[in-house]
Amino acid sequence: MPNYAYAEVEKNLAAVFAAATREKVVIDFPDGKQFHLQSATDLQSATVREAAAVKKSPPRRTRTRKSKNPHNPSPSGDPYFDDPRNIADIMDGIRQFEAGQVVSLDDEELQAIFRRCRQ
């Protein structure tokens, strides 16, 4: 793996890129940092080798839907949404929000309400 000083790279960029097509190249900067330059082909082949070495994880278990209702909007099939009264309450809340019939509370006001409810 050849090392090049930054000044060399500035003078002969083509040679550095040509070397990088053959192997990984290290560019040393004046502040002590290093930059590694590697061709995409080498990087892809290295990634394939590394991926082949990684043990495959067991297949994920898929969750079965608990609800038998095909109109249930819950991705997990939560039976809460099978009850039409619950859906009606949700839709009513959406209508109230769209009509501007909601109250906004900041965190302090909400905490005060919770404190009053606990007493």
Backbone atoms as SQL, in Angstrom:
CREATE TABLE atoms (id INTEGER PRIMARY KEY, chain TEXT, resi INTEGER, resn TEXT, atom TEXT, x REAL, y REAL, z REAL);
INSERT INTO atoms VALUES
  (1, 'A', 1, 'MET', 'N', 0.860, -1.164, 0.000),
  (2, 'A', 1, 'MET', 'CA', 0.000, 0.000, 0.000),
  (3, 'A', 1, 'MET', 'C', 0.911, 1.233, 0.000),
  (4, 'A', 2, 'PRO', 'N', 0.987, 1.924, -1.120),
  (5, 'A', 2, 'PRO', 'CA', 1.867, 3.093, -1.196),
  (6, 'A', 2, 'PRO', 'C', 1.306, 4.296, -0.443),
  (7, 'A', 3, 'ASN', 'N', 2.206, 5.064, 0.155),
  (8, 'A', 3, 'ASN', 'CA', 1.846, 6.304, 0.832),
  (9, 'A', 3, 'ASN', 'C', 2.343, 7.477, 0.003),
  (10, 'A', 4, 'TYR', 'N', 1.505, 8.492, -0.115),
  (11, 'A', 4, 'TYR', 'CA', 1.878, 9.703, -0.834),
  (12, 'A', 4, 'TYR', 'C', 1.680, 10.890, 0.085),
  (13, 'A', 5, 'ALA', 'N', 2.619, 11.804, 0.060),
  (14, 'A', 5, 'ALA', 'CA', 2.446, 13.066, 0.777),
  (15, 'A', 5, 'ALA', 'C', 1.468, 13.916, -0.033),
  (16, 'A', 6, 'TYR', 'N', 0.744, 14.778, 0.656),
  (17, 'A', 6, 'TYR', 'CA', -0.250, 15.613, -0.018),
  (18, 'A', 6, 'TYR', 'C', 0.390, 16.436, -1.125),
  (19, 'A', 7, 'ALA', 'N', 1.609, 16.928, -0.913),
  (20, 'A', 7, 'ALA', 'CA', 2.294, 17.735, -1.926),
  (21, 'A', 7, 'ALA', 'C', 2.531, 16.916, -3.200),
  (22, 'A', 8, 'GLU', 'N', 2.844, 15.619, -3.047),
  (23, 'A', 8, 'GLU', 'CA', 3.032, 14.753, -4.216),
  (24, 'A', 8, 'GLU', 'C', 1.723, 14.583, -4.979),
  (25, 'A', 9, 'VAL', 'N', 0.641, 14.467, -4.251),
  (26, 'A', 9, 'VAL', 'CA', -0.665, 14.293, -4.885),
  (27, 'A', 9, 'VAL', 'C', -1.006, 15.521, -5.713),
  (28, 'A', 10, 'GLU', 'N', -0.721, 16.695, -5.162),
  (29, 'A', 10, 'GLU', 'CA', -1.000, 17.936, -5.907),
  (30, 'A', 10, 'GLU', 'C', -0.200, 17.999, -7.196),
  (31, 'A', 11, 'LYS', 'N', 1.035, 17.523, -7.160),
  (32, 'A', 11, 'LYS', 'CA', 1.900, 17.601, -8.340),
  (33, 'A', 11, 'LYS', 'C', 1.536, 16.564, -9.392),
  (34, 'A', 12, 'ASN', 'N', 1.145, 15.364, -8.962),
  (35, 'A', 12, 'ASN', 'CA', 0.942, 14.288, -9.926),
  (36, 'A', 12, 'ASN', 'C', -0.311, 13.484, -9.579),
  (37, 'A', 13, 'LEU', 'N', -1.438, 14.114, -9.729),
  (38, 'A', 13, 'LEU', 'CA', -2.713, 13.487, -9.381),
  (39, 'A', 13, 'LEU', 'C', -2.981, 12.249, -10.242),
  (40, 'A', 14, 'ALA', 'N', -2.639, 12.306, -11.521),
  (41, 'A', 14, 'ALA', 'CA', -2.901, 11.175, -12.420),
  (42, 'A', 14, 'ALA', 'C', -2.168, 9.924, -11.959),
  (43, 'A', 15, 'ALA', 'N', -0.931, 10.077, -11.518),
  (44, 'A', 15, 'ALA', 'CA', -0.162, 8.913, -11.068),
  (45, 'A', 15, 'ALA', 'C', -0.778, 8.301, -9.808),
  (46, 'A', 16, 'VAL', 'N', -1.278, 9.130, -8.921),
  (47, 'A', 16, 'VAL', 'CA', -1.898, 8.635, -7.691),
  (48, 'A', 16, 'VAL', 'C', -3.172, 7.863, -8.020),
  (49, 'A', 17, 'PHE', 'N', -3.983, 8.409, -8.927),
  (50, 'A', 17, 'PHE', 'CA', -5.203, 7.704, -9.315),
  (51, 'A', 17, 'PHE', 'C', -4.884, 6.403, -10.049),
  (52, 'A', 18, 'ALA', 'N', -3.862, 6.404, -10.854),
  (53, 'A', 18, 'ALA', 'CA', -3.449, 5.186, -11.550),
  (54, 'A', 18, 'ALA', 'C', -3.024, 4.121, -10.536),
  (55, 'A', 19, 'ALA', 'N', -2.292, 4.528, -9.514),
  (56, 'A', 19, 'ALA', 'CA', -1.876, 3.581, -8.471),
  (57, 'A', 19, 'ALA', 'C', -3.091, 3.055, -7.709),
  (58, 'A', 20, 'ALA', 'N', -4.087, 3.918, -7.499),
  (59, 'A', 20, 'ALA', 'CA', -5.281, 3.521, -6.754),
  (60, 'A', 20, 'ALA', 'C', -6.113, 2.502, -7.519),
  (61, 'A', 21, 'THR', 'N', -5.966, 2.456, -8.846),
  (62, 'A', 21, 'THR', 'CA', -6.705, 1.437, -9.599),
  (63, 'A', 21, 'THR', 'C', -6.095, 0.058, -9.390),
  (64, 'A', 22, 'ARG', 'N', -4.821, 0.011, -8.983),
  (65, 'A', 22, 'ARG', 'CA', -4.142, -1.266, -8.765),
  (66, 'A', 22, 'ARG', 'C', -4.230, -1.732, -7.324),
  (67, 'A', 23, 'GLU', 'N', -4.174, -0.792, -6.378),
  (68, 'A', 23, 'GLU', 'CA', -4.197, -1.133, -4.962),
  (69, 'A', 23, 'GLU', 'C', -4.619, 0.077, -4.143),
  (70, 'A', 24, 'LYS', 'N', -4.849, -0.157, -2.874),
  (71, 'A', 24, 'LYS', 'CA', -5.246, 0.913, -1.960),
  (72, 'A', 24, 'LYS', 'C', -4.085, 1.876, -1.785),
  (73, 'A', 25, 'VAL', 'N', -4.370, 3.173, -1.786),
  (74, 'A', 25, 'VAL', 'CA', -3.364, 4.229, -1.673),
  (75, 'A', 25, 'VAL', 'C', -3.672, 5.062, -0.436),
  (76, 'A', 26, 'VAL', 'N', -2.627, 5.459, 0.279),
  (77, 'A', 26, 'VAL', 'CA', -2.793, 6.313, 1.453),
  (78, 'A', 26, 'VAL', 'C', -2.187, 7.672, 1.146),
  (79, 'A', 27, 'ILE', 'N', -2.962, 8.733, 1.417),
  (80, 'A', 27, 'ILE', 'CA', -2.480, 10.099, 1.227),
  (81, 'A', 27, 'ILE', 'C', -2.286, 10.700, 2.615),
  (82, 'A', 28, 'ASP', 'N', -1.060, 11.137, 2.902),
  (83, 'A', 28, 'ASP', 'CA', -0.722, 11.734, 4.196),
  (84, 'A', 28, 'ASP', 'C', -0.859, 13.243, 4.115),
  (85, 'A', 29, 'PHE', 'N', -1.681, 13.825, 4.983),
  (86, 'A', 29, 'PHE', 'CA', -1.868, 15.268, 5.019),
  (87, 'A', 29, 'PHE', 'C', -0.902, 15.885, 6.024),
  (88, 'A', 30, 'PRO', 'N', -0.582, 17.181, 5.851),
  (89, 'A', 30, 'PRO', 'CA', 0.372, 17.843, 6.751),
  (90, 'A', 30, 'PRO', 'C', -0.062, 17.840, 8.214),
  (91, 'A', 31, 'ASP', 'N', -1.384, 17.817, 8.482),
  (92, 'A', 31, 'ASP', 'CA', -1.851, 17.850, 9.873),
  (93, 'A', 31, 'ASP', 'C', -1.830, 16.466, 10.532),
  (94, 'A', 32, 'GLY', 'N', -1.284, 15.457, 9.825),
  (95, 'A', 32, 'GLY', 'CA', -1.169, 14.126, 10.398),
  (96, 'A', 32, 'GLY', 'C', -2.312, 13.192, 10.039),
  (97, 'A', 33, 'LYS', 'N', -3.368, 13.700, 9.425),
  (98, 'A', 33, 'LYS', 'CA', -4.490, 12.850, 9.032),
  (99, 'A', 33, 'LYS', 'C', -4.136, 12.090, 7.764),
  (100, 'A', 34, 'GLN', 'N', -4.822, 10.989, 7.564),
  (101, 'A', 34, 'GLN', 'CA', -4.609, 10.180, 6.373),
  (102, 'A', 34, 'GLN', 'C', -5.920, 9.994, 5.628),
  (103, 'A', 35, 'PHE', 'N', -5.797, 9.877, 4.314),
  (104, 'A', 35, 'PHE', 'CA', -6.941, 9.630, 3.453),
  (105, 'A', 35, 'PHE', 'C', -6.638, 8.365, 2.668),
  (106, 'A', 36, 'HIS', 'N', -7.530, 7.380, 2.729),
  (107, 'A', 36, 'HIS', 'CA', -7.335, 6.123, 2.009),
  (108, 'A', 36, 'HIS', 'C', -8.133, 6.175, 0.716),
  (109, 'A', 37, 'LEU', 'N', -7.463, 5.879, -0.374),
  (110, 'A', 37, 'LEU', 'CA', -8.080, 5.924, -1.691),
  (111, 'A', 37, 'LEU', 'C', -8.069, 4.515, -2.252),
  (112, 'A', 38, 'GLN', 'N', -9.253, 4.027, -2.651),
  (113, 'A', 38, 'GLN', 'CA', -9.372, 2.662, -3.147),
  (114, 'A', 38, 'GLN', 'C', -10.346, 2.660, -4.308),
  (115, 'A', 39, 'SER', 'N', -10.070, 1.864, -5.325),
  (116, 'A', 39, 'SER', 'CA', -10.955, 1.830, -6.487),
  (117, 'A', 39, 'SER', 'C', -12.285, 1.184, -6.095),
  (118, 'A', 40, 'ALA', 'N', -13.337, 1.568, -6.798),
  (119, 'A', 40, 'ALA', 'CA', -14.666, 1.031, -6.503),
  (120, 'A', 40, 'ALA', 'C', -14.706, -0.473, -6.746),
  (121, 'A', 41, 'THR', 'N', -13.985, -0.957, -7.749),
  (122, 'A', 41, 'THR', 'CA', -13.957, -2.396, -8.035),
  (123, 'A', 41, 'THR', 'C', -13.364, -3.160, -6.867),
  (124, 'A', 42, 'ASP', 'N', -12.238, -2.662, -6.323),
  (125, 'A', 42, 'ASP', 'CA', -11.633, -3.312, -5.166),
  (126, 'A', 42, 'ASP', 'C', -12.554, -3.255, -3.962),
  (127, 'A', 43, 'LEU', 'N', -13.203, -2.132, -3.783),
  (128, 'A', 43, 'LEU', 'CA', -14.099, -1.963, -2.650),
  (129, 'A', 43, 'LEU', 'C', -15.285, -2.911, -2.748),
  (130, 'A', 44, 'GLN', 'N', -15.845, -3.055, -3.948),
  (131, 'A', 44, 'GLN', 'CA', -16.981, -3.963, -4.131),
  (132, 'A', 44, 'GLN', 'C', -16.575, -5.399, -3.868),
  (133, 'A', 45, 'SER', 'N', -15.399, -5.824, -4.376),
  (134, 'A', 45, 'SER', 'CA', -14.979, -7.206, -4.154),
  (135, 'A', 45, 'SER', 'C', -14.700, -7.443, -2.671),
  (136, 'A', 46, 'ALA', 'N', -14.157, -6.440, -1.980),
  (137, 'A', 46, 'ALA', 'CA', -13.920, -6.576, -0.541),
  (138, 'A', 46, 'ALA', 'C', -15.245, -6.681, 0.199),
  (139, 'A', 47, 'THR', 'N', -16.224, -5.906, -0.222),
  (140, 'A', 47, 'THR', 'CA', -17.537, -5.944, 0.421),
  (141, 'A', 47, 'THR', 'C', -18.185, -7.309, 0.228),
  (142, 'A', 48, 'VAL', 'N', -18.038, -7.870, -0.955),
  (143, 'A', 48, 'VAL', 'CA', -18.612, -9.192, -1.219),
  (144, 'A', 48, 'VAL', 'C', -17.935, -10.236, -0.339),
  (145, 'A', 49, 'ARG', 'N', -16.608, -10.150, -0.203),
  (146, 'A', 49, 'ARG', 'CA', -15.893, -11.103, 0.653),
  (147, 'A', 49, 'ARG', 'C', -16.342, -10.967, 2.101),
  (148, 'A', 50, 'GLU', 'N', -16.471, -9.729, 2.571),
  (149, 'A', 50, 'GLU', 'CA', -16.889, -9.510, 3.957),
  (150, 'A', 50, 'GLU', 'C', -18.315, -9.987, 4.174),
  (151, 'A', 51, 'ALA', 'N', -19.183, -9.743, 3.199),
  (152, 'A', 51, 'ALA', 'CA', -20.578, -10.158, 3.336),
  (153, 'A', 51, 'ALA', 'C', -20.692, -11.670, 3.376),
  (154, 'A', 52, 'ALA', 'N', -19.855, -12.362, 2.603),
  (155, 'A', 52, 'ALA', 'CA', -19.893, -13.819, 2.598),
  (156, 'A', 52, 'ALA', 'C', -19.424, -14.382, 3.936),
  (157, 'A', 53, 'ALA', 'N', -18.538, -13.642, 4.616),
  (158, 'A', 53, 'ALA', 'CA', -18.009, -14.118, 5.892),
  (159, 'A', 53, 'ALA', 'C', -18.985, -13.918, 7.040),
  (160, 'A', 54, 'VAL', 'N', -19.942, -13.012, 6.886),
  (161, 'A', 54, 'VAL', 'CA', -20.898, -12.721, 7.952),
  (162, 'A', 54, 'VAL', 'C', -21.925, -13.845, 8.029),
  (163, 'A', 55, 'LYS', 'N', -22.122, -14.337, 9.236),
  (164, 'A', 55, 'LYS', 'CA', -23.095, -15.399, 9.427),
  (165, 'A', 55, 'LYS', 'C', -24.500, -14.838, 9.235),
  (166, 'A', 56, 'LYS', 'N', -25.288, -15.533, 8.476),
  (167, 'A', 56, 'LYS', 'CA', -26.643, -15.064, 8.226),
  (168, 'A', 56, 'LYS', 'C', -27.478, -15.222, 9.482),
  (169, 'A', 57, 'SER', 'N', -28.289, -14.211, 9.757),
  (170, 'A', 57, 'SER', 'CA', -29.154, -14.272, 10.924),
  (171, 'A', 57, 'SER', 'C', -30.359, -15.156, 10.606),
  (172, 'A', 58, 'PRO', 'N', -30.967, -15.735, 11.622),
  (173, 'A', 58, 'PRO', 'CA', -32.131, -16.589, 11.374),
  (174, 'A', 58, 'PRO', 'C', -33.278, -15.751, 10.810),
  (175, 'A', 59, 'PRO', 'N', -34.145, -16.365, 10.040),
  (176, 'A', 59, 'PRO', 'CA', -35.253, -15.599, 9.461),
  (177, 'A', 59, 'PRO', 'C', -36.152, -15.028, 10.554),
  (178, 'A', 60, 'ARG', 'N', -36.656, -13.820, 10.289),
  (179, 'A', 60, 'ARG', 'CA', -37.537, -13.169, 11.262),
  (180, 'A', 60, 'ARG', 'C', -38.889, -13.854, 11.273),
  (181, 'A', 61, 'ARG', 'N', -39.413, -14.002, 12.469),
  (182, 'A', 61, 'ARG', 'CA', -40.756, -14.557, 12.574),
  (183, 'A', 61, 'ARG', 'C', -41.747, -13.466, 12.219),
  (184, 'A', 62, 'THR', 'N', -42.692, -13.805, 11.404),
  (185, 'A', 62, 'THR', 'CA', -43.707, -12.826, 11.047),
  (186, 'A', 62, 'THR', 'C', -44.860, -12.936, 12.020),
  (187, 'A', 63, 'ARG', 'N', -45.412, -11.800, 12.343),
  (188, 'A', 63, 'ARG', 'CA', -46.554, -11.793, 13.257),
  (189, 'A', 63, 'ARG', 'C', -47.814, -12.148, 12.490),
  (190, 'A', 64, 'THR', 'N', -48.636, -12.911, 13.111),
  (191, 'A', 64, 'THR', 'CA', -49.915, -13.232, 12.494),
  (192, 'A', 64, 'THR', 'C', -50.924, -12.195, 12.944),
  (193, 'A', 65, 'ARG', 'N', -51.811, -11.868, 12.050),
  (194, 'A', 65, 'ARG', 'CA', -52.850, -10.895, 12.390),
  (195, 'A', 65, 'ARG', 'C', -53.818, -11.524, 13.384),
  (196, 'A', 66, 'LYS', 'N', -54.113, -10.786, 14.446),
  (197, 'A', 66, 'LYS', 'CA', -55.030, -11.275, 15.466),
  (198, 'A', 66, 'LYS', 'C', -56.471, -11.063, 15.039),
  (199, 'A', 67, 'SER', 'N', -56.681, -10.058, 14.185),
  (200, 'A', 67, 'SER', 'CA', -58.024, -9.706, 13.779),
  (201, 'A', 67, 'SER', 'C', -58.429, -10.499, 12.546),
  (202, 'A', 68, 'LYS', 'N', -59.670, -10.892, 12.500),
  (203, 'A', 68, 'LYS', 'CA', -60.204, -11.578, 11.317),
  (204, 'A', 68, 'LYS', 'C', -60.896, -10.585, 10.382),
  (205, 'A', 69, 'ASN', 'N', -61.011, -9.330, 10.820),
  (206, 'A', 69, 'ASN', 'CA', -61.684, -8.299, 10.039),
  (207, 'A', 69, 'ASN', 'C', -60.745, -7.782, 8.945),
  (208, 'A', 70, 'PRO', 'N', -61.082, -7.965, 7.664),
  (209, 'A', 70, 'PRO', 'CA', -60.193, -7.498, 6.597),
  (210, 'A', 70, 'PRO', 'C', -60.133, -5.972, 6.489),
  (211, 'A', 71, 'HIS', 'N', -61.057, -5.259, 7.131),
  (212, 'A', 71, 'HIS', 'CA', -61.077, -3.795, 7.076),
  (213, 'A', 71, 'HIS', 'C', -60.356, -3.161, 8.266),
  (214, 'A', 72, 'ASN', 'N', -59.760, -3.965, 9.100),
  (215, 'A', 72, 'ASN', 'CA', -59.025, -3.475, 10.263),
  (216, 'A', 72, 'ASN', 'C', -57.813, -2.678, 9.772),
  (217, 'A', 73, 'PRO', 'N', -57.686, -1.384, 10.142),
  (218, 'A', 73, 'PRO', 'CA', -56.588, -0.561, 9.640),
  (219, 'A', 73, 'PRO', 'C', -55.245, -0.806, 10.321),
  (220, 'A', 74, 'SER', 'N', -55.224, -1.575, 11.393),
  (221, 'A', 74, 'SER', 'CA', -53.994, -1.802, 12.141),
  (222, 'A', 74, 'SER', 'C', -53.082, -2.777, 11.394),
  (223, 'A', 75, 'PRO', 'N', -51.818, -2.393, 11.163),
  (224, 'A', 75, 'PRO', 'CA', -50.893, -3.315, 10.480),
  (225, 'A', 75, 'PRO', 'C', -50.679, -4.607, 11.258),
  (226, 'A', 76, 'SER', 'N', -50.790, -4.543, 12.595),
  (227, 'A', 76, 'SER', 'CA', -50.583, -5.754, 13.400),
  (228, 'A', 76, 'SER', 'C', -51.882, -6.507, 13.649),
  (229, 'A', 77, 'GLY', 'N', -52.993, -5.958, 13.163),
  (230, 'A', 77, 'GLY', 'CA', -54.275, -6.628, 13.359),
  (231, 'A', 77, 'GLY', 'C', -54.838, -6.471, 14.754),
  (232, 'A', 78, 'ASP', 'N', -54.534, -5.352, 15.409),
  (233, 'A', 78, 'ASP', 'CA', -55.002, -5.115, 16.767),
  (234, 'A', 78, 'ASP', 'C', -56.529, -5.182, 16.804),
  (235, 'A', 79, 'PRO', 'N', -57.095, -6.068, 17.634),
  (236, 'A', 79, 'PRO', 'CA', -58.553, -6.223, 17.671),
  (237, 'A', 79, 'PRO', 'C', -59.290, -4.990, 18.200),
  (238, 'A', 80, 'TYR', 'N', -58.579, -4.029, 18.802),
  (239, 'A', 80, 'TYR', 'CA', -59.211, -2.791, 19.261),
  (240, 'A', 80, 'TYR', 'C', -59.961, -2.128, 18.105),
  (241, 'A', 81, 'PHE', 'N', -59.394, -2.224, 16.911),
  (242, 'A', 81, 'PHE', 'CA', -59.983, -1.544, 15.759),
  (243, 'A', 81, 'PHE', 'C', -61.120, -2.338, 15.119),
  (244, 'A', 82, 'ASP', 'N', -61.423, -3.519, 15.640),
  (245, 'A', 82, 'ASP', 'CA', -62.563, -4.286, 15.132),
  (246, 'A', 82, 'ASP', 'C', -63.890, -3.732, 15.652),
  (247, 'A', 83, 'ASP', 'N', -63.834, -3.023, 16.775),
  (248, 'A', 83, 'ASP', 'CA', -65.051, -2.473, 17.377),
  (249, 'A', 83, 'ASP', 'C', -65.424, -1.182, 16.648),
  (250, 'A', 84, 'PRO', 'N', -66.581, -1.138, 15.994),
  (251, 'A', 84, 'PRO', 'CA', -66.975, 0.067, 15.240),
  (252, 'A', 84, 'PRO', 'C', -67.106, 1.312, 16.117),
  (253, 'A', 85, 'ARG', 'N', -67.379, 1.144, 17.418),
  (254, 'A', 85, 'ARG', 'CA', -67.459, 2.312, 18.303),
  (255, 'A', 85, 'ARG', 'C', -66.089, 2.971, 18.454),
  (256, 'A', 86, 'ASN', 'N', -65.033, 2.165, 18.509),
  (257, 'A', 86, 'ASN', 'CA', -63.686, 2.737, 18.619),
  (258, 'A', 86, 'ASN', 'C', -63.324, 3.516, 17.352),
  (259, 'A', 87, 'ILE', 'N', -63.655, 2.966, 16.212),
  (260, 'A', 87, 'ILE', 'CA', -63.387, 3.660, 14.947),
  (261, 'A', 87, 'ILE', 'C', -64.196, 4.951, 14.892),
  (262, 'A', 88, 'ALA', 'N', -65.452, 4.918, 15.357),
  (263, 'A', 88, 'ALA', 'CA', -66.301, 6.118, 15.369),
  (264, 'A', 88, 'ALA', 'C', -65.689, 7.194, 16.261),
  (265, 'A', 89, 'ASP', 'N', -65.156, 6.797, 17.427),
  (266, 'A', 89, 'ASP', 'CA', -64.515, 7.769, 18.321),
  (267, 'A', 89, 'ASP', 'C', -63.290, 8.407, 17.651),
  (268, 'A', 90, 'ILE', 'N', -62.510, 7.595, 16.968),
  (269, 'A', 90, 'ILE', 'CA', -61.325, 8.121, 16.281),
  (270, 'A', 90, 'ILE', 'C', -61.736, 9.095, 15.179),
  (271, 'A', 91, 'MET', 'N', -62.719, 8.709, 14.382),
  (272, 'A', 91, 'MET', 'CA', -63.184, 9.577, 13.295),
  (273, 'A', 91, 'MET', 'C', -63.773, 10.869, 13.852),
  (274, 'A', 92, 'ASP', 'N', -64.485, 10.790, 14.996),
  (275, 'A', 92, 'ASP', 'CA', -65.041, 11.987, 15.628),
  (276, 'A', 92, 'ASP', 'C', -63.917, 12.929, 16.058),
  (277, 'A', 93, 'GLY', 'N', -62.843, 12.366, 16.614),
  (278, 'A', 93, 'GLY', 'CA', -61.697, 13.187, 16.998),
  (279, 'A', 93, 'GLY', 'C', -61.045, 13.859, 15.804),
  (280, 'A', 94, 'ILE', 'N', -60.961, 13.154, 14.696),
  (281, 'A', 94, 'ILE', 'CA', -60.395, 13.750, 13.472),
  (282, 'A', 94, 'ILE', 'C', -61.273, 14.892, 12.985),
  (283, 'A', 95, 'ARG', 'N', -62.600, 14.699, 12.998),
  (284, 'A', 95, 'ARG', 'CA', -63.521, 15.769, 12.576),
  (285, 'A', 95, 'ARG', 'C', -63.392, 16.995, 13.492),
  (286, 'A', 96, 'GLN', 'N', -63.276, 16.763, 14.804),
  (287, 'A', 96, 'GLN', 'CA', -63.116, 17.878, 15.737),
  (288, 'A', 96, 'GLN', 'C', -61.812, 18.633, 15.458),
  (289, 'A', 97, 'PHE', 'N', -60.752, 17.914, 15.190),
  (290, 'A', 97, 'PHE', 'CA', -59.467, 18.545, 14.893),
  (291, 'A', 97, 'PHE', 'C', -59.568, 19.380, 13.625),
  (292, 'A', 98, 'GLU', 'N', -60.166, 18.818, 12.578),
  (293, 'A', 98, 'GLU', 'CA', -60.291, 19.542, 11.312),
  (294, 'A', 98, 'GLU', 'C', -61.196, 20.765, 11.448),
  (295, 'A', 99, 'ALA', 'N', -62.170, 20.721, 12.357),
  (296, 'A', 99, 'ALA', 'CA', -63.081, 21.856, 12.571),
  (297, 'A', 99, 'ALA', 'C', -62.490, 22.884, 13.526),
  (298, 'A', 100, 'GLY', 'N', -61.310, 22.610, 14.054),
  (299, 'A', 100, 'GLY', 'CA', -60.675, 23.550, 14.974),
  (300, 'A', 100, 'GLY', 'C', -61.258, 23.508, 16.367),
  (301, 'A', 101, 'GLN', 'N', -61.914, 22.446, 16.724),
  (302, 'A', 101, 'GLN', 'CA', -62.548, 22.320, 18.033),
  (303, 'A', 101, 'GLN', 'C', -61.639, 21.595, 19.022),
  (304, 'A', 102, 'VAL', 'N', -60.369, 21.929, 18.991),
  (305, 'A', 102, 'VAL', 'CA', -59.407, 21.307, 19.897),
  (306, 'A', 102, 'VAL', 'C', -58.704, 22.386, 20.704),
  (307, 'A', 103, 'VAL', 'N', -58.140, 21.994, 21.813),
  (308, 'A', 103, 'VAL', 'CA', -57.421, 22.918, 22.682),
  (309, 'A', 103, 'VAL', 'C', -55.964, 22.488, 22.714),
  (310, 'A', 104, 'SER', 'N', -55.049, 23.427, 22.531),
  (311, 'A', 104, 'SER', 'CA', -53.629, 23.118, 22.621),
  (312, 'A', 104, 'SER', 'C', -53.143, 23.439, 24.023),
  (313, 'A', 105, 'LEU', 'N', -52.381, 22.539, 24.609),
  (314, 'A', 105, 'LEU', 'CA', -51.831, 22.735, 25.939),
  (315, 'A', 105, 'LEU', 'C', -50.323, 22.608, 25.867),
  (316, 'A', 106, 'ASP', 'N', -49.626, 23.460, 26.621),
  (317, 'A', 106, 'ASP', 'CA', -48.184, 23.256, 26.715),
  (318, 'A', 106, 'ASP', 'C', -47.927, 22.231, 27.813),
  (319, 'A', 107, 'ASP', 'N', -46.687, 21.847, 27.979),
  (320, 'A', 107, 'ASP', 'CA', -46.340, 20.776, 28.915),
  (321, 'A', 107, 'ASP', 'C', -46.742, 21.114, 30.350),
  (322, 'A', 108, 'GLU', 'N', -46.550, 22.356, 30.763),
  (323, 'A', 108, 'GLU', 'CA', -46.900, 22.745, 32.139),
  (324, 'A', 108, 'GLU', 'C', -48.398, 22.628, 32.390),
  (325, 'A', 109, 'GLU', 'N', -49.199, 23.080, 31.431),
  (326, 'A', 109, 'GLU', 'CA', -50.656, 22.996, 31.596),
  (327, 'A', 109, 'GLU', 'C', -51.111, 21.534, 31.667),
  (328, 'A', 110, 'LEU', 'N', -50.520, 20.698, 30.849),
  (329, 'A', 110, 'LEU', 'CA', -50.884, 19.298, 30.847),
  (330, 'A', 110, 'LEU', 'C', -50.492, 18.627, 32.167),
  (331, 'A', 111, 'GLN', 'N', -49.321, 18.954, 32.692),
  (332, 'A', 111, 'GLN', 'CA', -48.887, 18.393, 33.974),
  (333, 'A', 111, 'GLN', 'C', -49.811, 18.852, 35.098),
  (334, 'A', 112, 'ALA', 'N', -50.269, 20.114, 35.039),
  (335, 'A', 112, 'ALA', 'CA', -51.186, 20.621, 36.069),
  (336, 'A', 112, 'ALA', 'C', -52.509, 19.854, 36.049),
  (337, 'A', 113, 'ILE', 'N', -52.996, 19.542, 34.868),
  (338, 'A', 113, 'ILE', 'CA', -54.242, 18.770, 34.753),
  (339, 'A', 113, 'ILE', 'C', -54.046, 17.382, 35.339),
  (340, 'A', 114, 'PHE', 'N', -52.913, 16.745, 35.029),
  (341, 'A', 114, 'PHE', 'CA', -52.632, 15.428, 35.583),
  (342, 'A', 114, 'PHE', 'C', -52.532, 15.454, 37.110),
  (343, 'A', 115, 'ARG', 'N', -51.896, 16.510, 37.638),
  (344, 'A', 115, 'ARG', 'CA', -51.789, 16.627, 39.103),
  (345, 'A', 115, 'ARG', 'C', -53.164, 16.750, 39.735),
  (346, 'A', 116, 'ARG', 'N', -54.045, 17.547, 39.118),
  (347, 'A', 116, 'ARG', 'CA', -55.391, 17.720, 39.653),
  (348, 'A', 116, 'ARG', 'C', -56.171, 16.420, 39.603),
  (349, 'A', 117, 'CYS', 'N', -55.974, 15.634, 38.552),
  (350, 'A', 117, 'CYS', 'CA', -56.717, 14.363, 38.419),
  (351, 'A', 117, 'CYS', 'C', -56.248, 13.350, 39.458),
  (352, 'A', 118, 'ARG', 'N', -54.982, 13.403, 39.851),
  (353, 'A', 118, 'ARG', 'CA', -54.449, 12.447, 40.816),
  (354, 'A', 118, 'ARG', 'C', -54.897, 12.775, 42.245),
  (355, 'A', 119, 'GLN', 'N', -55.327, 13.999, 42.504),
  (356, 'A', 119, 'GLN', 'CA', -55.709, 14.396, 43.870),
  (357, 'A', 119, 'GLN', 'C', -57.075, 13.901, 44.225);
